[in-house]
Structures are given as C-alpha cells and as structure tokens.
C-alpha cells in the first residue's frame, strides 16, 4: 500500500518538474500549453477556471439537467477542436461564453423541435387508433 502511494506521489512530482504548474498562468499561456503539448493539466485548469461560468450559461438557458450536462461537455469539445485556431488567446473566457451561449440556444431549439415532433406523433397515433363506430 505504501509503495503504491509513493509511486503516485513520485509520478506527480516528476510531472510537476517536467511540465511545471499551471497556477498563475494566463488564459493564453494555458491555451498555448494545451495546444502545443496537449497538456491535460492545462486543460483541467481551463475547465476549473471557466467551467462555473459555462455551467451557469447552460443552466440559465436550459431546463433539463441532462441538456445542461450535454451542452457543458459540448462547449469543451468545441474548445478541444478549435483551440489551435483561436487568435485572441487571452480572451478565452469571452470566447467560451459565446460558445456556451450558442450551444445552449441550439440545444434548447433542438429540444423544442423534438418535443413538438413527439407530440405530433402521439396525436397522430391517437387519431389512427380512433374508431368512430365504437
């Protein structure tokens, strides 16, 4: 048990010396680290720093907690995909806010369309099963 804990701590110390810490880095520096090295710690720091704001935007626009979770994840998947092309890296928070707002609005619209389609389907099913002779 102690050797397992030692190995874990040793691994973390080694990673700290290789990569450094993400504490105190600007948004641009974190994004550069993520883009250039695919640094998981930098990505985690970005999520820790901006996740509450993204979650707040998603919660403000969406009712269903599952939709909120899906939209939250989608925002950071967009970041993973487009991180290398961001021009103003120190405005990452602003960019994430915009992405969160667009993703949540799109999710809300898709949910409304799905509900309408389901309602129409249920109404159609009732009319098909309606027998006026009964």
Backbone as JSON, one array per atom type, in Angstrom:
{
  "sequence": "XXXXXXXXXXXXXXXXXXXXXXXXXXXXXXXXXXXXXXXXXXXXXXXXXXXXXXXXXXXXXXXXXXXXXXXXXXXXXXXXXXXXXXXXXXXXXXXXXXXXXXXXXXXXXXXXXXXXXXXXXXXXXXXXXXXXXX",
  "N": [[0.82, -1.19, 0.0], [1.87, 1.3, 0.86], [3.95, 1.57, -0.94], [2.58, 1.9, -3.31], [1.31, 4.35, -2.92], [3.59, 5.93, -2.7], [4.65, 5.67, -5.26], [2.67, 6.97, -6.73], [2.82, 9.59, -5.74], [5.46, 10.18, -6.4], [5.26, 10.06, -9.17], [3.6, 12.28, -9.64], [5.24, 14.35, -8.72], [7.33, 14.15, -10.53], [5.97, 14.8, -12.9], [5.32, 17.44, -12.29], [7.87, 18.64, -12.26], [8.61, 18.24, -14.91], [6.59, 19.53, -16.43], [5.84, 21.78, -15.02], [3.81, 24.04, -13.07], [0.35, 24.98, -13.38], [-0.66, 27.06, -12.07], [-1.27, 30.48, -11.78], [-0.84, 31.04, -14.43], [-1.7, 32.77, -17.44], [-4.76, 32.94, -19.39], [-4.1, 32.7, -22.07], [-1.56, 31.52, -21.92], [-2.18, 29.06, -20.73], [-3.8, 27.99, -22.73], [-1.95, 27.88, -24.83], [-0.2, 25.95, -23.79], [-1.91, 23.76, -23.75], [-2.51, 23.47, -26.48], [0.02, 23.16, -27.72], [1.27, 21.04, -26.36], [-0.69, 19.28, -25.73], [-1.43, 19.24, -23.09], [-2.8, 17.87, -20.35], [-3.12, 18.88, -17.77], [-3.18, 21.63, -18.17], [-5.54, 21.85, -19.64], [-7.36, 20.94, -17.71], [-7.05, 23.02, -15.88], [-8.11, 25.13, -17.36], [-10.78, 24.29, -17.57], [-11.42, 24.26, -14.84], [-11.18, 26.95, -14.27], [-13.0, 28.24, -16.01], [-15.22, 26.65, -16.14], [-17.38, 26.96, -14.18], [-18.63, 29.34, -15.1], [-19.4, 28.6, -17.72], [-21.15, 26.53, -17.09], [-23.09, 27.99, -15.7], [-24.16, 29.59, -17.77], [-25.28, 27.61, -19.39], [-27.16, 26.51, -17.6], [-28.81, 28.71, -17.26], [-30.13, 28.91, -19.68], [-31.24, 26.45, -20.24], [-33.55, 23.89, -19.24], [-33.67, 21.15, -18.6], [-31.65, 19.04, -16.71], [-30.04, 17.09, -17.93], [-29.72, 18.08, -20.51], [-28.29, 20.35, -19.86], [-25.89, 19.24, -18.9], [-25.03, 17.94, -21.25], [-24.69, 20.13, -23.0], [-22.71, 21.58, -21.64], [-20.53, 19.8, -21.8], [-20.29, 19.74, -24.57], [-19.41, 22.33, -25.15], [-16.76, 22.31, -24.23], [-15.75, 20.32, -25.83], [-15.85, 21.61, -28.27], [-13.91, 23.52, -27.75], [-11.62, 21.87, -27.56], [-11.47, 21.02, -30.2], [-11.15, 23.43, -31.64], [-9.14, 24.9, -30.47], [-6.52, 25.4, -31.39], [-6.87, 27.29, -33.4], [-7.65, 29.68, -32.31], [-7.43, 33.14, -32.19], [-7.22, 35.39, -30.42], [-6.02, 34.62, -27.72], [-5.92, 35.35, -25.04], [-8.44, 36.11, -24.52], [-9.98, 33.96, -23.92], [-12.0, 33.27, -22.04], [-14.12, 34.96, -22.78], [-14.6, 33.97, -25.35], [-15.36, 31.32, -24.72], [-17.71, 31.88, -23.32], [-19.35, 32.85, -25.38], [-19.47, 30.56, -27.03], [-20.72, 28.79, -25.26], [-23.18, 30.04, -24.95], [-24.23, 29.92, -27.58], [-24.27, 27.12, -28.01], [-26.02, 26.28, -25.98], [-28.38, 27.65, -26.73], [-28.87, 26.43, -29.2], [-29.22, 23.79, -28.35], [-31.53, 24.11, -26.81], [-33.36, 24.84, -28.82], [-33.3, 22.5, -30.41], [-34.32, 20.66, -28.58], [-36.92, 21.68, -28.24], [-37.93, 21.27, -30.84], [-37.8, 18.48, -30.95], [-39.63, 17.78, -28.93], [-41.99, 18.83, -30.03], [-42.19, 17.27, -32.33], [-42.52, 14.75, -31.14], [-44.96, 15.15, -29.83], [-46.69, 15.58, -32.01], [-46.5, 13.08, -33.17], [-47.68, 11.46, -31.2], [-50.28, 12.49, -31.18], [-51.04, 11.87, -33.8], [-50.94, 9.07, -33.63], [-53.08, 8.61, -31.88], [-55.26, 9.47, -33.41], [-55.15, 7.64, -35.48], [-55.81, 5.3, -34.17], [-58.38, 5.79, -33.44], [-61.73, 4.92, -33.47], [-64.68, 5.67, -34.85], [-67.04, 4.23, -34.78], [-67.29, 2.98, -32.38]],
  "CA": [[0.0, 0.0, 0.0], [2.74, 2.47, 0.95], [4.73, 1.7, -2.18], [1.66, 2.4, -4.33], [1.17, 5.78, -2.66], [4.86, 6.55, -3.02], [4.76, 5.72, -6.72], [1.75, 8.0, -7.21], [3.39, 10.89, -5.38], [6.67, 10.32, -7.19], [4.82, 10.37, -10.53], [3.1, 13.66, -9.65], [6.39, 15.24, -8.59], [8.02, 14.11, -11.82], [5.17, 15.58, -13.85], [5.46, 18.84, -11.9], [9.18, 19.12, -12.72], [8.64, 18.23, -16.37], [5.63, 20.46, -17.01], [5.6, 22.97, -14.22], [2.46, 24.16, -12.55], [-0.5, 25.86, -14.17], [-1.1, 28.15, -11.2], [-0.76, 31.79, -12.12], [-0.7, 31.24, -15.87], [-2.8, 33.47, -18.1], [-5.57, 32.1, -20.27], [-3.32, 32.45, -23.28], [-0.49, 30.56, -21.62], [-2.81, 27.75, -20.55], [-4.23, 27.53, -24.04], [-0.73, 27.52, -25.56], [0.26, 24.66, -23.27], [-2.81, 22.71, -24.21], [-2.39, 23.3, -27.94], [1.35, 22.71, -28.13], [1.67, 19.78, -25.72], [-1.89, 18.52, -25.32], [-1.21, 19.17, -21.65], [-4.05, 17.63, -19.64], [-3.21, 19.77, -16.62], [-3.59, 22.94, -18.68], [-6.96, 21.75, -19.98], [-8.08, 20.89, -16.43], [-7.03, 24.37, -15.32], [-9.07, 25.92, -18.14], [-12.12, 23.87, -17.15], [-11.62, 24.72, -13.47], [-11.29, 28.4, -14.29], [-14.14, 28.72, -16.78], [-16.34, 25.72, -16.04], [-18.56, 27.51, -13.5], [-19.29, 30.31, -15.97], [-20.04, 27.85, -18.79], [-22.27, 25.83, -16.47], [-24.1, 29.0, -15.42], [-24.81, 29.95, -19.03], [-26.1, 26.46, -19.8], [-28.3, 26.41, -16.68], [-29.71, 29.85, -17.48], [-30.88, 28.76, -20.93], [-31.8, 25.1, -20.39], [-34.28, 23.4, -18.06], [-33.36, 19.75, -18.31], [-30.26, 18.86, -16.26], [-29.29, 16.3, -18.91], [-29.35, 19.0, -21.58], [-27.24, 21.22, -19.3], [-24.64, 18.46, -18.9], [-24.61, 17.72, -22.63], [-24.22, 21.4, -23.54], [-21.44, 21.87, -20.96], [-19.5, 18.97, -22.42], [-20.13, 20.15, -25.97], [-18.6, 23.56, -25.18], [-15.34, 21.98, -24.09], [-15.35, 19.58, -27.04], [-15.57, 22.64, -29.29], [-12.6, 24.08, -27.41], [-10.59, 20.9, -27.95], [-11.39, 21.0, -31.66], [-10.79, 24.72, -32.25], [-8.16, 25.62, -29.63], [-5.36, 25.83, -32.17], [-7.19, 28.37, -34.3], [-8.07, 30.89, -31.61], [-6.49, 34.24, -32.43], [-7.03, 36.19, -29.21], [-5.99, 33.58, -26.7], [-6.16, 35.89, -23.7], [-9.88, 36.32, -24.4], [-10.57, 32.63, -23.91], [-13.24, 33.29, -21.27], [-15.15, 35.58, -23.62], [-14.89, 33.03, -26.41], [-16.11, 30.22, -24.13], [-19.05, 32.38, -23.02], [-20.08, 32.87, -26.65], [-19.72, 29.18, -27.45], [-21.72, 28.24, -24.33], [-24.47, 30.65, -25.27], [-24.7, 29.36, -28.86], [-24.55, 25.7, -27.83], [-27.23, 26.16, -25.16], [-29.52, 28.06, -27.54], [-29.1, 25.37, -30.19], [-29.76, 22.65, -27.61], [-32.91, 24.46, -26.46], [-34.16, 24.76, -30.06], [-33.4, 21.09, -30.79], [-35.24, 20.04, -27.61], [-38.28, 22.12, -28.59], [-38.32, 20.57, -32.07], [-38.01, 17.07, -30.61], [-40.89, 17.69, -28.19], [-43.08, 19.06, -30.97], [-42.27, 16.08, -33.18], [-43.09, 13.68, -30.32], [-46.37, 15.47, -29.61], [-47.4, 15.31, -33.28], [-46.53, 11.63, -33.35], [-48.68, 10.91, -30.26], [-51.6, 12.89, -31.67], [-51.31, 11.06, -34.99], [-51.22, 7.71, -33.18], [-54.43, 8.58, -31.3], [-56.23, 9.58, -34.48], [-55.12, 6.38, -36.23], [-56.46, 4.26, -33.39], [-59.74, 6.23, -33.15], [-62.77, 4.22, -34.23], [-65.91, 6.4, -34.57], [-68.17, 3.31, -34.63], [-67.35, 2.46, -31.0]],
  "C": [[0.87, 1.25, 0.0], [3.53, 2.66, -0.34], [3.86, 2.23, -3.32], [1.47, 3.91, -4.16], [2.45, 6.52, -3.01], [5.02, 6.7, -4.53], [3.86, 6.81, -7.3], [2.31, 9.39, -6.93], [4.63, 11.17, -6.21], [6.32, 10.7, -8.64], [4.33, 11.81, -10.64], [4.25, 14.66, -9.54], [7.17, 15.29, -9.9], [7.29, 14.93, -12.87], [5.3, 17.07, -13.55], [6.79, 19.4, -12.4], [9.28, 19.16, -14.24], [7.79, 19.36, -16.96], [5.5, 21.78, -16.27], [4.16, 22.99, -13.74], [1.66, 25.12, -13.42], [-1.02, 27.04, -13.35], [-0.46, 29.45, -11.65], [-0.58, 32.04, -13.61], [-1.92, 31.98, -16.42], [-3.6, 32.49, -18.93], [-4.79, 31.72, -21.52], [-2.22, 31.43, -23.05], [-1.05, 29.16, -21.42], [-3.21, 27.16, -21.89], [-3.03, 27.12, -24.89], [-0.2, 26.17, -25.1], [-0.61, 23.52, -23.76], [-2.62, 22.42, -25.69], [-1.05, 22.67, -28.3], [1.72, 21.33, -27.58], [0.53, 18.82, -25.45], [-1.8, 18.22, -23.83], [-2.56, 19.05, -20.92], [-4.22, 18.56, -18.44], [-3.65, 21.17, -17.04], [-5.08, 22.93, -19.02], [-7.8, 21.71, -18.71], [-8.13, 22.26, -15.78], [-8.01, 25.29, -16.05], [-10.49, 25.58, -17.7], [-12.4, 24.35, -15.72], [-11.87, 26.23, -13.43], [-12.59, 28.87, -14.93], [-15.37, 27.83, -16.71], [-17.56, 26.29, -15.33], [-19.33, 28.52, -14.36], [-20.04, 29.59, -17.09], [-21.28, 27.13, -18.25], [-23.42, 26.8, -16.17], [-24.87, 29.42, -16.67], [-25.74, 28.82, -19.46], [-27.33, 26.32, -18.9], [-29.3, 27.55, -16.89], [-30.61, 29.64, -18.69], [-31.59, 27.41, -21.07], [-32.47, 24.64, -19.1], [-33.82, 22.02, -17.63], [-31.89, 19.61, -17.89], [-29.41, 18.04, -17.22], [-28.85, 17.16, -20.08], [-28.23, 19.93, -21.12], [-25.9, 20.49, -19.35], [-24.11, 18.26, -20.32], [-24.04, 19.0, -23.25], [-22.87, 21.77, -22.94], [-20.31, 21.08, -21.61], [-19.23, 19.39, -23.86], [-19.26, 21.4, -26.09], [-17.12, 23.21, -25.12], [-14.84, 21.06, -25.21], [-15.07, 20.54, -28.19], [-14.21, 23.26, -29.02], [-11.49, 23.14, -27.84], [-10.37, 20.95, -29.46], [-10.79, 22.29, -32.23], [-9.7, 25.48, -31.5], [-6.99, 26.17, -30.44], [-5.61, 27.04, -33.05], [-7.62, 29.67, -33.63], [-7.01, 31.97, -31.75], [-6.18, 35.02, -31.15], [-7.1, 35.27, -28.0], [-6.24, 34.1, -25.29], [-7.63, 36.25, -23.49], [-10.63, 34.99, -24.41], [-11.9, 32.61, -23.16], [-14.38, 33.88, -22.07], [-15.58, 34.62, -24.73], [-15.73, 31.86, -25.88], [-17.54, 30.64, -23.79], [-19.9, 32.36, -24.3], [-20.43, 31.48, -27.13], [-20.81, 28.56, -26.57], [-23.11, 28.77, -24.67], [-25.05, 30.05, -26.56], [-25.09, 27.89, -28.72], [-25.85, 25.52, -27.03], [-28.47, 26.58, -25.94], [-29.88, 26.99, -28.57], [-29.71, 24.14, -29.52], [-31.22, 22.89, -27.25], [-33.82, 24.36, -27.69], [-34.35, 23.31, -30.48], [-34.36, 20.35, -29.86], [-36.67, 20.41, -27.92], [-38.78, 21.4, -29.84], [-38.63, 19.1, -31.79], [-39.33, 16.89, -29.87], [-42.09, 17.88, -29.12], [-43.29, 17.85, -31.86], [-42.89, 14.92, -32.4], [-44.58, 13.91, -30.08], [-47.19, 15.17, -30.86], [-47.54, 13.81, -33.51], [-47.59, 11.0, -32.44], [-50.09, 11.25, -30.71], [-51.98, 12.06, -32.89], [-51.65, 9.62, -34.6], [-52.63, 7.6, -32.6], [-55.49, 8.64, -32.39], [-56.27, 8.28, -35.3], [-55.87, 5.28, -35.49], [-57.91, 4.61, -33.05], [-60.72, 5.5, -34.06], [-64.1, 4.89, -33.91], [-67.12, 5.49, -34.36], [-68.29, 2.77, -33.22], [-68.12, 3.33, -30.1]]
}
